[in-house]
Amino acid sequence: MPTLSDRLHPKRFPGMSGRMAALVGYILGKRWSKPRIAELVITSDGWLLARNRRHIGFDTIIGTVADLDRNWSNLLRAANLTREERQEAGERYREAVRSCRKRQSERN
């Protein structure tokens, strides 16, 4: 039976950008891209920045959090997940994105 990682793997979605593949890998804890995202942070104005593995700072602009939310939802729809898979995907997403939202709010 395919796992959530199997169902969301970038190879199943030929139109998926490398950036989205890196984000999905980060959310699921997989090594699907080089460079690999090590950490995300949300700026006060809603931009999502990434710190790549082996980098010191958040030097990659990903886009807005709203864009990520929309793209994640579109991916889950396209993957045609079961209810259980969708629930697991939602939990992983909330954990990954909440953690960077929490760190941002701690700075304020």
Buried (B, 14 or more C-beta within 10 A) or exposed (E): EEEBBEBBBBEEBEEBEEBBBBBBBBBBEBEBBEEBBEBBBBBEEEBBBBBBBEBEEBEBEBBBBEBBEEBBEEBBEEBEBEEEBBEBBBEBBEEBBEEBBEEBEEEE
